[in-house]
Amino acid sequence: MDILKNTIKEIENLGINATLSNVVITRFGPWTLSYVRYDDGELGCGCANNEAERWGIPEDVSFMKDLFNLDAYDVLDELEGLENSVFINSLRTSITSALSYRLMNDGNELKKEGI
């Protein structure tokens, strides 16, 4: 998933820092929602499809509690070291999306990037 790695690096290079605040894993719909708290206290939200019906979600997701309030980039590194599954990829994608929320929600940031 080079595109995800490259996106994470680009967001980090823009100086966007946050901690993982919360994760919502739906078992009946195919969504993973992640919330990050930026350094200034604002929240960012991101989501990703997890294909729950087809691929499944682990019964025990308690490991996620240990990742809350940690630096979001450290969490992404830790998740990258786990098994390469649709579920883990959905977590990484939703956290990356939450980090980029600040960019997508701020027209000035988009203008700086030429968008």
C-alpha positions, 0 to 999 in steps of 0.5 A, spaced: 500 500 500 505 505 497 499 510 496 497 510 503 504 510 506 506 516 501 499 519 503 501 518 510 508 521 509 505 527 505 500 529 511 506 528 516 510 533 512 505 538 512 506 538 520 499 535 521 500 532 528 494 528 532 493 523 537 488 517 536 482 519 540 477 513 538 475 508 533 468 505 531 468 499 528 461 497 525 460 489 525 453 490 521 456 495 516 462 495 512 465 501 516 471 503 520 471 510 523 477 514 526 477 520 530 484 524 532 485 530 536 489 535 533 495 539 537 490 545 538 484 540 541 480 540 534 477 533 532 478 530 525 474 524 523 475 519 517 472 513 515 474 507 510 470 501 508 472 494 511 468 489 507 466 486 514 460 482 511 465 478 506 472 478 510 470 479 517 472 483 523 476 480 529 472 477 535 477 481 540 479 488 538 481 490 545 488 491 542 485 498 540 484 501 547 492 501 548 493 505 541 488 511 544 491 517 546 498 515 542 501 519 536 497 517 530 503 516 526 506 511 531 499 508 531 499 507 523 506 504 524 504 499 529 498 497 525 503 497 519 507 491 522 501 487 524 497 482 519 496 485 512 488 484 512 482 488 510 480 490 517 487 493 518 488 496 512 481 499 513 484 502 520 490 505 517 486 508 511 481 511 516 486 514 521 489 517 515 483 520 512 482 523 519 489 526 519 487 529 513 480 532 515 484 538 517 486 539 510 479 538 507 475 542 512 480 548 511 479 552 504 485 556 506 490 549 506 487 547 500 488 554 496 496 553 499 496 546 495 494 549 489 487 546 489 
